[in-house]
Amino acid sequence: MYIDNRLYVEDIDRLAALDLPWSKLDGKKILLTGATGLIGTTLVDVLMKKGNVKIYAAGRKKTSAEERFGGYFGASNFEFISLDVNAIDVEALLDRLKVDYIIHAASNTHPVQYATDPVGSIMSNILGTYNLLEYGRRAEIERFVFVSSVEIYGQARGDDAFDEKYCGYIDCNTLRAGYPEGKRAGEALCQAYIGKYGMDVVIPRLSRCYGPTMRLDDSKAMSQFIMNGVKREDIVLKSEGLPQFSYCYSADAAGGLLYAWLLGAKGAAYNVADSSEILSLRQIAEYIAGLAGRKVVFEIPDAIQSAGFSKVVKGVMLNDKLRALGWTPHDDTRSGVKKTIEIVRGLM
């Protein structure tokens, strides 16, 4: 396991004990892209804990996989697959392996990447999704899981919260639009494969997620606040901190994905978000500053940071649809943030 920490092990044990139809996965082969990411790492640890599947953890860098999953290398039910989703040779991949499920979680997911790799940010959700859907269709997989995002909802139109049918405003003529528009296009492509080929696809839409498996250089505001807290530094706020978003602790987000994957309806989207308390960025910054015994300071963002920042000021997601499947988040924002800081501090 990547993180040998009591709190993280408890997260994994709790997920592995969820009341889900795990027997669906007995002896199955799963291709997971974005395996070393925030949610991918957690999923790998849960599935390895269950031990009833063969995991193909796909990524571009074997070194990253070895850092996160070194203990799994050599296990009979784990294999690292070197794969760039934007450059898949479908025929060659079919010759190499056939799987039963695909979870597509590979994507640029933080602001600096949106600004410095805008083409990659959009294409992993369009070309990468197309390549994987085509591979999945020809491999006759049982289900495709496209991991989408709250970003597809765009800017709120005065409404309090988003259900899965909501569609807000996105200014497509901006550099920053590549990520949300790419996710929208990826979802549309999934629906096209359902309509034309009858593929079974489900779409969990993640809120803004955080947790101990995040990249330590992640440029999202929440991640930077957490790292300030880990290092007991002043919390740096690069705006007035007014935006209000739904968040979700990584283990709860992975649990939501598991519920959508194993119980969700074909073609349906499911919001994965904690709804217990909606805090503004400033309230979160002040909470973490209190935990660290520091203060909140304000800093003007540089040009690259500004280009990657979302202009959305409210992104609250309703989670009734996923709750109807039986999912319930274990941690709220305060407890999840506190746990994350404790775990990450122990890793440094």
C-alpha positions as CSV (number, residue, x, y, z in Angstrom):
1,M,0.0,0.0,0.0
2,Y,1.3,3.5,-0.9
3,I,0.5,5.1,2.4
4,D,1.3,3.1,5.6
5,N,-0.8,5.2,7.9
6,R,-3.5,4.1,10.4
7,L,-6.0,6.7,9.2
8,Y,-5.5,5.8,5.5
9,V,-5.6,2.1,6.2
10,E,-8.9,2.6,8.0
11,D,-10.2,4.4,4.9
12,I,-9.3,1.5,2.7
13,D,-10.7,-1.1,5.1
14,R,-14.0,0.9,5.2
15,L,-14.3,1.0,1.4
16,A,-13.5,-2.7,1.1
17,A,-16.3,-3.4,3.5
18,L,-19.0,-1.4,1.7
19,D,-22.2,-3.3,1.0
20,L,-21.6,-3.6,-2.8
21,P,-22.0,-6.5,-5.2
22,W,-18.3,-7.2,-5.2
23,S,-19.0,-10.7,-6.7
24,K,-19.5,-8.9,-10.1
25,L,-15.7,-8.4,-10.1
26,D,-14.7,-12.0,-9.3
27,G,-11.9,-13.0,-11.7
28,K,-12.4,-9.9,-13.8
29,K,-9.7,-7.8,-15.5
30,I,-9.8,-4.0,-15.0
31,L,-8.0,-1.3,-17.0
32,L,-7.6,1.8,-14.9
33,T,-6.2,4.9,-16.5
34,G,-4.9,7.7,-14.2
35,A,-4.0,5.0,-11.8
36,T,-1.5,7.1,-9.9
37,G,-3.9,10.0,-9.5
38,L,-5.8,11.2,-6.4
39,I,-8.7,8.8,-6.9
40,G,-6.9,6.2,-9.0
41,T,-4.5,5.4,-6.2
42,T,-7.3,4.9,-3.7
43,L,-9.1,2.6,-6.1
44,V,-6.1,0.5,-6.7
45,D,-5.5,0.1,-2.9
46,V,-9.2,-0.9,-2.4
47,L,-9.2,-3.4,-5.3
48,M,-5.9,-4.9,-4.2
49,K,-7.4,-5.2,-0.7
50,K,-10.4,-7.1,-2.1
51,G,-8.0,-9.3,-4.2
52,N,-10.6,-10.7,-6.5
53,V,-9.6,-8.8,-9.7
54,K,-6.7,-8.3,-12.0
55,I,-5.7,-4.7,-12.2
56,Y,-3.9,-3.1,-15.2
57,A,-2.8,0.2,-13.8
58,A,-2.2,2.4,-16.8
59,G,0.1,5.5,-16.9
60,R,2.8,7.2,-18.9
61,K,5.5,7.0,-16.2
62,K,6.5,3.7,-14.7
63,T,8.5,5.6,-12.0
64,S,5.4,7.2,-10.7
65,A,3.6,3.9,-10.5
66,E,6.6,2.3,-8.7
67,E,6.6,5.2,-6.1
68,R,2.9,4.6,-5.4
69,F,2.5,0.9,-6.0
70,G,6.0,-0.5,-5.5
71,G,4.7,-3.1,-3.1
72,Y,2.2,-4.5,-5.7
73,F,4.8,-5.0,-8.5
74,G,5.3,-8.7,-8.8
75,A,1.8,-9.5,-7.5
76,S,-0.2,-11.9,-9.8
77,N,-3.2,-9.6,-9.9
78,F,-1.4,-6.3,-10.6
79,E,0.4,-5.1,-13.7
80,F,1.6,-1.7,-14.8
81,I,0.7,-0.8,-18.4
82,S,2.7,2.0,-20.1
83,L,-0.1,3.9,-21.9
84,D,-0.7,7.3,-23.3
85,V,-4.4,7.5,-23.8
86,N,-4.0,10.0,-26.6
87,A,-1.8,7.7,-28.6
88,I,-3.4,4.2,-28.2
89,D,-2.9,1.7,-31.0
90,V,-6.2,-0.1,-30.5
91,E,-5.2,-3.1,-32.6
92,A,-1.9,-3.5,-30.7
93,L,-3.7,-3.1,-27.4
94,L,-6.3,-5.7,-28.3
95,D,-3.5,-8.1,-29.2
96,R,-1.8,-7.4,-25.9
97,L,-4.7,-7.8,-23.5
98,K,-8.5,-7.9,-23.2
99,V,-10.3,-6.6,-20.1
100,D,-13.8,-6.7,-18.7
101,Y,-14.0,-3.1,-17.3
102,I,-12.4,0.2,-18.1
103,I,-12.2,3.1,-15.7
104,H,-11.0,6.2,-17.5
105,A,-9.7,8.6,-14.8
106,A,-6.7,10.0,-16.7
107,S,-6.8,13.8,-17.1
108,N,-5.0,17.0,-16.3
109,T,-6.8,18.1,-13.1
110,H,-5.2,21.2,-11.8
111,P,-4.9,24.9,-12.9
112,V,-1.2,25.0,-13.8
113,Q,-1.7,22.0,-16.1
114,Y,-4.7,23.7,-17.8
115,A,-2.5,26.8,-18.5
116,T,0.8,25.0,-19.5
117,D,-0.7,21.9,-21.3
118,P,-4.0,23.1,-22.7
119,V,-4.0,20.7,-25.6
120,G,-3.3,17.7,-23.4
121,S,-6.0,18.9,-21.0
122,I,-8.7,18.8,-23.6
123,M,-7.5,15.8,-25.7
124,S,-7.3,13.3,-22.9
125,N,-11.0,13.8,-22.5
126,I,-11.8,13.7,-26.2
127,L,-9.2,11.7,-28.1
128,G,-8.2,9.6,-25.1
129,T,-11.8,8.8,-24.4
130,Y,-12.5,7.9,-28.0
131,N,-9.5,5.6,-28.1
132,L,-10.5,3.8,-24.9
133,L,-14.2,3.5,-26.0
134,E,-13.1,2.0,-29.3
135,Y,-10.8,-0.4,-27.5
136,G,-13.6,-1.3,-25.1
137,R,-16.1,-1.8,-27.8
138,R,-13.9,-4.2,-29.7
139,A,-12.9,-6.0,-26.5
140,E,-16.6,-6.3,-25.7
141,I,-16.1,-5.0,-22.1
142,E,-18.9,-5.2,-19.6
143,R,-18.9,-1.6,-18.5
144,F,-17.0,1.7,-19.2
145,V,-16.6,4.2,-16.4
146,F,-15.9,7.8,-17.6
147,V,-14.8,9.9,-14.6
148,S,-16.2,13.3,-15.3
149,S,-16.2,16.5,-13.2
150,V,-18.3,19.3,-11.7
151,E,-16.6,21.5,-14.3
152,I,-19.1,20.4,-16.9
153,Y,-21.8,22.5,-15.1
154,G,-20.0,25.8,-15.8
155,Q,-21.1,29.0,-14.2
156,A,-24.3,28.9,-12.2
157,R,-27.2,30.9,-13.6
158,G,-28.4,32.1,-10.2
159,D,-29.4,28.6,-9.1
160,D,-28.4,27.3,-5.6
161,A,-27.2,23.8,-6.7
162,F,-26.6,21.5,-9.6
163,D,-28.5,18.3,-10.2
164,E,-27.3,15.9,-13.0
165,K,-29.5,17.7,-15.6
166,Y,-28.1,21.1,-15.0
167,C,-26.2,23.0,-17.7
168,G,-24.5,26.3,-16.9
169,Y,-22.5,28.8,-18.9
170,I,-18.9,28.2,-20.1
171,D,-17.1,30.8,-22.2
172,C,-15.6,28.5,-24.8
173,N,-13.3,31.2,-26.2
174,T,-10.8,31.0,-23.3
175,L,-7.7,28.9,-22.6
176,R,-9.3,27.6,-19.4
177,A,-12.3,26.2,-21.2
178,G,-10.4,23.2,-22.5
179,Y,-10.9,21.2,-19.4
180,P,-14.7,21.6,-18.9
181,E,-15.5,21.5,-22.6
182,G,-13.3,18.4,-22.9
183,K,-15.3,16.7,-20.2
184,R,-18.6,17.7,-21.8
185,A,-17.4,16.4,-25.1
186,G,-16.2,13.2,-23.5
187,E,-19.6,12.6,-21.9
188,A,-21.3,13.2,-25.3
189,L,-18.9,10.7,-26.9
190,C,-19.9,8.1,-24.3
191,Q,-23.6,8.7,-25.1
192,A,-22.8,8.3,-28.8
193,Y,-21.2,4.9,-28.1
194,I,-24.2,3.9,-26.0
195,G,-26.6,4.9,-28.8
196,K,-24.7,3.4,-31.7
197,Y,-23.1,0.3,-30.2
198,G,-25.1,-0.4,-27.1
199,M,-22.1,0.0,-24.9
200,D,-22.7,0.1,-21.1
201,V,-21.2,3.3,-19.8
202,V,-21.7,5.1,-16.5
203,I,-20.5,8.6,-15.6
204,P,-19.5,9.6,-12.0
205,R,-19.0,13.4,-11.9
206,L,-16.5,14.3,-9.2
207,S,-16.7,17.5,-7.2
208,R,-13.5,19.2,-6.1
209,C,-11.6,16.4,-4.5
210,Y,-8.7,16.4,-2.0
211,G,-7.0,13.8,0.1
212,P,-3.7,12.2,1.1
213,T,-3.1,10.7,-2.3
214,M,-3.1,14.1,-4.0
215,R,0.0,15.4,-5.8
216,L,2.1,17.5,-3.4
217,D,2.6,20.1,-6.2
218,D,-1.1,20.2,-7.1
219,S,-2.0,23.8,-7.8
220,K,-5.7,23.7,-6.9
221,A,-6.5,26.1,-4.1
222,M,-7.6,23.4,-1.6
223,S,-4.5,21.4,-2.2
224,Q,-2.3,24.4,-1.7
225,F,-4.1,25.3,1.5
226,I,-3.6,21.8,2.8
227,M,0.1,21.9,2.0
228,N,0.4,25.2,3.8
229,G,-1.3,23.5,6.8
230,V,1.0,20.5,6.6
231,K,4.1,22.7,6.7
232,R,2.5,24.9,9.4
233,E,2.8,28.0,7.1
234,D,0.5,30.9,6.7
235,I,-2.4,30.0,4.4
236,V,-2.0,31.8,1.1
237,L,-5.3,33.1,-0.4
238,K,-5.0,34.4,-4.0
239,S,-8.5,35.9,-4.1
240,E,-11.1,37.3,-1.8
241,G,-12.1,33.7,-1.1
242,L,-15.8,34.1,-1.8
243,P,-16.4,31.1,-4.1
244,Q,-18.4,28.2,-2.7
245,F,-17.9,24.7,-4.0
246,S,-18.8,21.2,-3.1
247,Y,-15.8,19.1,-2.0
248,C,-15.3,15.4,-1.4
249,Y,-12.6,13.6,0.5
250,S,-10.7,11.2,-1.8
251,A,-11.8,8.0,0.0
252,D,-15.5,9.1,-0.2
253,A,-15.0,10.1,-3.8
254,A,-13.6,6.6,-4.6
255,G,-16.6,5.1,-2.7
256,G,-18.9,7.2,-4.9
257,L,-17.2,5.9,-8.0
258,L,-17.6,2.3,-6.8
259,Y,-21.3,2.8,-6.2
260,A,-21.8,4.3,-9.7
261,W,-19.7,1.6,-11.3
262,L,-21.3,-1.4,-9.6
263,L,-24.9,-0.2,-9.1
264,G,-25.4,2.8,-11.4
265,A,-27.7,2.7,-14.4
266,K,-26.4,2.4,-17.9
267,G,-25.9,5.9,-19.4
268,A,-26.5,7.7,-16.2
269,A,-24.4,10.4,-14.6
270,Y,-24.0,10.7,-10.8
271,N,-22.8,13.7,-8.8
272,V,-20.1,12.6,-6.2
273,A,-20.0,15.4,-3.6
274,D,-20.3,15.9,0.2
275,S,-23.3,18.1,0.9
276,S,-23.2,18.4,4.7
277,E,-21.7,21.9,4.8
278,I,-20.8,24.3,2.0
279,L,-17.8,26.4,3.0
280,S,-16.3,29.3,1.1
281,L,-12.6,29.2,0.1
282,R,-12.0,31.8,2.8
283,Q,-13.7,29.8,5.4
284,I,-11.6,26.7,4.5
285,A,-8.4,28.8,4.5
286,E,-9.3,30.2,8.0
287,Y,-10.1,26.7,9.3
288,I,-6.8,25.3,8.1
289,A,-4.9,28.3,9.4
290,G,-6.5,27.6,12.8
291,L,-5.4,23.9,12.7
292,A,-1.8,25.1,11.8
293,G,-1.7,27.9,14.3
294,R,-1.1,30.4,11.5
295,K,-3.0,33.2,9.7
296,V,-4.4,33.7,6.3
297,V,-2.4,36.0,4.0
298,F,-3.4,37.4,0.6
299,E,-1.2,37.1,-2.5
300,I,-1.7,38.3,-6.1
301,P,-1.5,35.2,-8.5
302,D,1.0,35.2,-11.3
303,A,-0.1,35.1,-15.0
304,I,0.1,31.3,-15.3
305,Q,-1.9,30.8,-12.2
306,S,-4.5,33.3,-13.3
307,A,-4.9,31.7,-16.7
308,G,-5.7,28.3,-15.0
309,F,-8.1,29.6,-12.4
310,S,-11.8,28.9,-12.8
311,K,-14.0,32.0,-13.0
312,V,-16.9,30.0,-11.4
313,V,-17.9,31.4,-8.0
314,K,-20.5,28.8,-7.1
315,G,-20.4,25.1,-7.8
316,V,-22.6,23.2,-5.4
317,M,-23.7,19.7,-6.4
318,L,-26.7,17.8,-5.3
319,N,-25.9,14.2,-4.5
320,D,-29.5,12.7,-4.0
321,K,-29.1,10.5,-7.1
322,L,-26.0,8.7,-5.8
323,R,-27.3,8.5,-2.2
324,A,-30.3,6.6,-3.7
325,L,-27.9,3.9,-4.6
326,G,-26.8,3.6,-1.0
327,W,-23.7,5.9,-1.0
328,T,-23.0,8.1,2.0
329,P,-19.9,10.2,2.5
330,H,-18.0,9.4,5.7
331,D,-16.1,12.7,6.1
332,D,-17.3,16.3,5.8
333,T,-14.9,19.0,4.6
334,R,-13.5,19.8,8.1
335,S,-12.9,16.2,9.1
336,G,-11.5,15.3,5.7
337,V,-9.1,18.2,5.6
338,K,-7.9,17.6,9.1
339,K,-7.3,13.9,8.3
340,T,-5.5,14.8,5.1
341,I,-3.1,17.2,6.9
342,E,-2.3,14.6,9.5
343,I,-1.6,11.8,7.0
344,V,0.4,14.0,4.6
345,R,2.4,15.5,7.4
346,G,3.4,11.9,8.4
347,L,4.7,11.3,4.9
348,M,7.1,14.2,4.9
